[in-house]
Amino acid sequence: MTDPTDPADRVGLTSRIDPVRRFLWPASLVGGLLLVAFGLAPWGVSDQGVRPKVSGVGRVSVPGAAPEDVAFLENHTQRPALVVIMLAAVIAIAAVVGWWRQSAFWPAILVVASGSAAVTVWTAIVLTAPDEHLFDDSVLGALDAPSTILMPGYGLIGTLVVAAVVLVGSVTAIVMRLGVRGLPAASSTEPPDRLDV
């Protein structure tokens, strides 16, 4: 059912908006859930020293290491993905609200866009130096390793990609909606090529 007050309906452009309504919210919801999953995955991996693997929430895996060594690493590990998980939950909730209530399009899309933009920026910052954002100075000093000991894990890369895709999708939806809203409503039934003399 379409909203008779929607300018798009008055100019016969409902079919132009439908793809946004049909795909935007499910994609944003899936994107939010994927961000949570990638936040729990490895954000940093290394083939140097004790070869640690660190998740975005601070879980450490070290092959063959003693439990006390793993505990030391986890006690001095930072959790940059906690920010991502909180924002991902907000994105998912906004997607559900926007999907459920068509009238909530603008607040929902602005939340999705701003949340995905924040996640994109944050993960890009972590990507530049994963070890500095996953380990604190105590661990970096104790490992006695080169300045860069962790490479980006698939969780970090996946988070960045998903957040960027959700951001692009939400911005595209905003542009499409503004474009449709800006079109003039049909005000006459006369043929457009008829000239009044």
C-alpha positions as CSV (number, residue, x, y, z in Angstrom):
1,M,0.0,0.0,0.0
2,T,1.3,3.4,-0.9
3,D,1.0,6.7,0.9
4,P,-1.2,9.1,-1.0
5,T,0.6,12.1,0.4
6,D,3.9,10.9,-0.9
7,P,5.1,13.2,-3.7
8,A,6.6,10.2,-5.4
9,D,3.1,8.8,-5.9
10,R,1.8,12.1,-7.3
11,V,4.4,12.0,-10.0
12,G,4.3,8.3,-10.6
13,L,7.7,7.5,-9.2
14,T,6.8,4.9,-6.6
15,S,8.7,2.2,-8.6
16,R,11.8,4.4,-8.3
17,I,11.6,4.4,-4.4
18,D,10.5,0.8,-4.0
19,P,14.0,-0.7,-4.5
20,V,15.3,1.6,-1.6
21,R,12.5,0.4,0.7
22,R,12.9,-3.2,-0.4
23,F,16.6,-3.6,0.0
24,L,18.0,-0.8,2.2
25,W,16.6,-1.9,5.6
26,P,17.3,-5.7,5.2
27,A,20.8,-4.9,4.0
28,S,21.4,-2.5,6.8
29,L,20.1,-5.1,9.4
30,V,22.4,-7.8,7.9
31,G,25.3,-5.3,7.9
32,G,24.8,-4.6,11.6
33,L,24.8,-8.3,12.4
34,L,27.9,-8.8,10.3
35,L,29.7,-6.0,12.1
36,V,29.0,-7.7,15.4
37,A,30.3,-11.0,14.0
38,F,33.4,-9.4,12.6
39,G,34.0,-7.6,15.9
40,L,34.4,-11.0,17.6
41,A,36.7,-12.3,14.9
42,P,40.5,-11.8,14.8
43,W,41.5,-8.2,14.3
44,G,45.2,-8.8,14.6
45,V,47.4,-11.8,13.6
46,S,51.2,-12.3,13.7
47,D,53.8,-14.7,12.4
48,Q,56.5,-13.3,14.7
49,G,57.5,-14.1,18.2
50,V,54.8,-16.0,20.1
51,R,52.4,-15.6,17.0
52,P,49.5,-14.2,18.8
53,K,46.0,-13.8,17.3
54,V,43.8,-11.2,18.9
55,S,40.1,-10.6,18.4
56,G,38.5,-7.2,18.4
57,V,37.1,-7.8,21.9
58,G,40.5,-8.8,23.4
59,R,40.4,-12.6,23.2
60,V,44.0,-13.9,22.6
61,S,45.0,-17.1,21.0
62,V,48.7,-18.2,21.2
63,P,49.6,-21.6,19.9
64,G,51.4,-23.7,22.5
65,A,51.5,-20.9,25.1
66,A,51.1,-21.5,28.8
67,P,47.7,-20.3,30.2
68,E,49.4,-17.7,32.4
69,D,51.1,-16.2,29.3
70,V,47.7,-16.0,27.5
71,A,46.2,-14.5,30.6
72,F,49.0,-11.8,30.7
73,L,48.3,-10.9,27.1
74,E,44.5,-10.7,27.7
75,N,45.0,-8.6,30.8
76,H,46.9,-6.0,28.7
77,T,44.9,-6.2,25.6
78,Q,42.6,-3.4,24.4
79,R,39.2,-4.0,22.9
80,P,38.6,-1.6,20.0
81,A,35.7,-3.7,18.6
82,L,33.5,-2.9,21.6
83,V,32.8,0.5,20.0
84,V,32.0,-1.3,16.8
85,I,29.6,-3.8,18.4
86,M,27.7,-1.0,20.2
87,L,27.3,1.0,17.0
88,A,26.4,-2.1,15.1
89,A,23.6,-2.8,17.5
90,V,22.3,0.8,17.0
91,I,22.5,0.3,13.2
92,A,20.5,-2.9,13.4
93,I,17.8,-1.4,15.6
94,A,17.5,1.6,13.3
95,A,17.2,-0.7,10.3
96,V,14.4,-2.6,12.0
97,V,12.6,0.6,12.9
98,G,12.9,2.0,9.4
99,W,11.8,-1.3,7.9
100,W,8.8,-1.4,10.2
101,R,7.7,2.2,10.1
102,Q,8.0,4.0,6.7
103,S,7.4,7.3,8.5
104,A,10.7,6.8,10.4
105,F,12.8,6.8,7.2
106,W,14.7,10.0,8.0
107,P,15.7,9.4,11.6
108,A,16.5,5.7,10.9
109,I,18.6,6.4,7.8
110,L,20.5,9.2,9.5
111,V,21.3,6.8,12.4
112,V,22.5,4.1,10.0
113,A,24.6,6.6,7.9
114,S,26.2,8.2,10.9
115,G,26.8,4.9,12.7
116,S,28.4,3.2,9.7
117,A,30.5,6.3,9.0
118,A,31.8,6.2,12.6
119,V,32.6,2.5,12.3
120,T,34.4,3.1,9.0
121,V,36.6,5.9,10.4
122,W,37.4,3.9,13.6
123,T,38.3,0.7,11.8
124,A,40.4,2.6,9.3
125,I,42.3,4.2,12.2
126,V,42.9,0.7,13.8
127,L,44.0,-0.7,10.5
128,T,46.9,1.8,10.3
129,A,48.5,0.2,13.5
130,P,46.6,-2.9,14.8
131,D,49.2,-3.7,17.4
132,E,48.9,-0.3,19.1
133,H,45.2,-0.5,19.3
134,L,45.0,-4.2,20.4
135,F,48.0,-4.4,22.8
136,D,49.0,-1.8,25.4
137,D,52.5,-0.7,26.1
138,S,53.2,-3.4,28.6
139,V,52.7,-6.1,26.1
140,L,54.6,-4.4,23.3
141,G,57.5,-3.9,25.6
142,A,57.4,-7.5,27.0
143,L,57.3,-9.1,23.5
144,D,60.6,-7.3,22.5
145,A,59.4,-7.4,18.9
146,P,59.7,-5.0,16.0
147,S,57.5,-1.9,16.1
148,T,54.8,-3.6,14.1
149,I,54.0,-7.1,15.3
150,L,50.4,-7.5,14.3
151,M,49.0,-7.6,10.8
152,P,45.3,-6.8,10.2
153,G,43.1,-9.9,10.7
154,Y,40.1,-10.8,8.6
155,G,37.8,-9.5,11.3
156,L,39.2,-6.0,11.1
157,I,39.2,-6.0,7.3
158,G,35.7,-7.4,7.1
159,T,34.4,-4.8,9.6
160,L,35.9,-2.0,7.4
161,V,34.4,-3.4,4.2
162,V,30.9,-4.0,5.7
163,A,30.8,-0.6,7.3
164,A,31.8,1.1,4.1
165,V,29.1,-0.8,2.1
166,V,26.4,0.1,4.6
167,L,27.6,3.8,4.5
168,V,27.5,3.9,0.7
169,G,24.0,2.3,0.6
170,S,22.6,4.7,3.2
171,V,24.0,7.7,1.5
172,T,22.7,6.5,-1.9
173,A,19.2,6.1,-0.3
174,I,19.4,9.6,1.1
175,V,20.4,11.0,-2.3
176,M,17.6,9.1,-4.0
177,R,15.0,10.2,-1.5
178,L,16.1,13.9,-1.7
179,G,16.0,13.6,-5.5
180,V,12.5,12.3,-5.5
181,R,11.3,14.8,-2.9
182,G,12.7,17.7,-5.0
183,L,10.8,16.8,-8.1
184,P,7.7,19.0,-8.8
185,A,4.3,17.4,-8.4
186,A,2.1,17.1,-11.4
187,S,-0.1,20.1,-11.4
188,S,-1.9,19.9,-14.7
189,T,-3.4,17.3,-16.9
190,E,-2.7,19.2,-20.1
191,P,-0.1,17.8,-22.5
192,P,3.4,19.4,-21.7
193,D,3.8,20.5,-25.3
194,R,0.6,22.6,-25.4
195,L,1.3,26.3,-25.6
196,D,-1.1,28.9,-24.3
197,V,-1.5,31.8,-26.7
